[in-house]
Amino acid sequence: MPEPPGFGPPLHIHHDAAEVFYVLAGEYRIFVNGEERVCPEGSFVYIPAGVVHGFRVGDKPSRKLNIYSPAAMVGYFDELSAALAQGNDDPDRVTNIAAKYSMEVVGPVPENYV
């Protein structure tokens, strides 16, 4: 399912996994270590473990493929989805789920990132 325009997580770090984005449709703005890149369909982005990053969907619904290596995030999205489906969007709960999978939220993506 496409992600809506403007959607994206806060800036975060995966301490034990590299992350890859492959843009299948639309456009994403990827934020990595103080730099912002516009990534149209067909873009491939590699983010090493331990690097601060985030993203925002561009002006139209977009889709991407994420790959984590090693597969350290297995279970994270299931747990997060289950908590949100139960109406549990408490920031502490969300932070605890992230920490369980060695992900650290470091803050929101700034409005004017660069």
LUMLO-373177 format. One record per residue (C-alpha): residue in one letter; x, y, z negated. Coordinates in nm, 3 decimals, padded with zeros to 5 digits. Layout:
N
+--------+---------+---------+---------+
| residu |      xx |      yy |      zz |
+--------+---------+---------+---------+
|      A |       X |       Y |       Z |
...
+--------+---------+---------+---------+
//
This chain:
114
+--------+---------+---------+---------+
| residu |      xx |      yy |      zz |
+--------+---------+---------+---------+
|      M |  00.000 |  00.000 |  00.000 |
|      P |  00.138 |  00.346 |  00.084 |
|      E |  00.248 |  00.577 | -00.194 |
|      P |  00.071 |  00.915 | -00.201 |
|      P |  00.243 |  01.245 | -00.117 |
|      G |  00.442 |  01.383 | -00.410 |
|      F |  00.449 |  01.050 | -00.597 |
|      G |  00.771 |  00.952 | -00.769 |
|      P |  00.930 |  00.855 | -01.100 |
|      P |  01.136 |  01.075 | -01.330 |
|      L |  01.512 |  01.078 | -01.293 |
|      H |  01.648 |  00.753 | -01.429 |
|      I |  01.945 |  00.515 | -01.442 |
|      H |  01.955 |  00.140 | -01.387 |
|      H |  02.245 |  00.039 | -01.609 |
|      D |  02.275 | -00.316 | -01.481 |
|      A |  02.152 | -00.310 | -01.120 |
|      A |  02.217 | -00.135 | -00.792 |
|      E |  01.905 | -00.020 | -00.606 |
|      V |  01.841 | -00.002 | -00.233 |
|      F |  01.565 |  00.195 | -00.061 |
|      Y |  01.463 |  00.113 |  00.295 |
|      V |  01.200 |  00.357 |  00.424 |
|      L |  00.936 |  00.163 |  00.619 |
|      A |  00.702 |  00.451 |  00.700 |
|      G |  00.676 |  00.821 |  00.625 |
|      E |  00.942 |  01.015 |  00.441 |
|      Y |  01.103 |  01.025 |  00.097 |
|      R |  01.320 |  01.279 | -00.080 |
|      I |  01.587 |  01.087 | -00.266 |
|      F |  01.770 |  01.256 | -00.555 |
|      V |  02.114 |  01.113 | -00.642 |
|      N |  02.375 |  01.275 | -00.869 |
|      G |  02.266 |  01.633 | -00.806 |
|      E |  02.207 |  01.593 | -00.432 |
|      E |  01.876 |  01.578 | -00.248 |
|      R |  01.839 |  01.392 |  00.082 |
|      V |  01.538 |  01.378 |  00.312 |
|      C |  01.501 |  01.016 |  00.425 |
|      P |  01.267 |  00.952 |  00.719 |
|      E |  01.142 |  00.615 |  00.840 |
|      G |  01.435 |  00.379 |  00.901 |
|      S |  01.658 |  00.533 |  00.633 |
|      F |  01.865 |  00.302 |  00.413 |
|      V |  01.986 |  00.434 |  00.075 |
|      Y |  02.219 |  00.249 | -00.163 |
|      I |  02.240 |  00.362 | -00.527 |
|      P |  02.506 |  00.191 | -00.742 |
|      A |  02.428 |  00.081 | -01.097 |
|      G |  02.476 |  00.357 | -01.354 |
|      V |  02.389 |  00.646 | -01.121 |
|      V |  02.117 |  00.904 | -01.203 |
|      H |  01.849 |  00.904 | -00.932 |
|      G |  01.483 |  00.949 | -00.848 |
|      F |  01.259 |  01.011 | -00.549 |
|      R |  00.948 |  01.189 | -00.428 |
|      V |  00.721 |  01.089 | -00.141 |
|      G |  00.715 |  01.347 |  00.138 |
|      D |  00.409 |  01.524 |  00.282 |
|      K |  00.222 |  01.212 |  00.396 |
|      P |  00.160 |  00.867 |  00.249 |
|      S |  00.478 |  00.660 |  00.278 |
|      R |  00.607 |  00.308 |  00.221 |
|      K |  00.947 |  00.174 |  00.121 |
|      L |  01.114 | -00.152 |  00.034 |
|      N |  01.317 | -00.161 | -00.288 |
|      I |  01.584 | -00.419 | -00.355 |
|      Y |  01.767 | -00.455 | -00.687 |
|      S |  02.095 | -00.640 | -00.717 |
|      P |  02.112 | -00.836 | -00.930 |
|      A |  01.739 | -00.878 | -00.969 |
|      A |  01.745 | -00.709 | -01.311 |
|      M |  01.409 | -00.536 | -01.262 |
|      V |  01.214 | -00.863 | -01.230 |
|      G |  00.921 | -00.824 | -01.467 |
|      Y |  00.949 | -00.446 | -01.514 |
|      F |  00.680 | -00.352 | -01.263 |
|      D |  00.450 | -00.632 | -01.388 |
|      E |  00.479 | -00.511 | -01.748 |
|      L |  00.439 | -00.147 | -01.654 |
|      S |  00.133 | -00.221 | -01.437 |
|      A | -00.027 | -00.428 | -01.715 |
|      A |  00.027 | -00.150 | -01.971 |
|      L | -00.116 |  00.114 | -01.737 |
|      A | -00.415 | -00.107 | -01.646 |
|      Q | -00.492 | -00.129 | -02.020 |
|      G | -00.483 |  00.250 | -02.041 |
|      N | -00.154 |  00.242 | -02.234 |
|      D |  00.040 |  00.524 | -02.067 |
|      D |  00.195 |  00.637 | -02.396 |
|      P |  00.541 |  00.776 | -02.308 |
|      D |  00.704 |  00.575 | -02.588 |
|      R |  00.550 |  00.252 | -02.456 |
|      V |  00.664 |  00.328 | -02.101 |
|      T |  01.015 |  00.416 | -02.229 |
|      N |  01.032 |  00.089 | -02.425 |
|      I |  00.936 | -00.113 | -02.118 |
|      A |  01.207 |  00.064 | -01.917 |
|      A |  01.468 |  00.003 | -02.189 |
|      K |  01.386 | -00.368 | -02.194 |
|      Y |  01.504 | -00.380 | -01.831 |
|      S |  01.817 | -00.164 | -01.887 |
|      M |  01.656 |  00.139 | -01.727 |
|      E |  01.698 |  00.478 | -01.894 |
|      V |  01.467 |  00.770 | -01.816 |
|      V |  01.675 |  01.088 | -01.828 |
|      G |  01.412 |  01.348 | -01.739 |
|      P |  01.175 |  01.473 | -01.474 |
|      V |  01.288 |  01.550 | -01.123 |
|      P |  01.340 |  01.927 | -01.133 |
|      E |  01.107 |  02.131 | -00.909 |
|      N |  01.405 |  02.286 | -00.727 |
|      Y |  01.645 |  01.994 | -00.758 |
|      V |  01.937 |  02.146 | -00.567 |
+--------+---------+---------+---------+
//
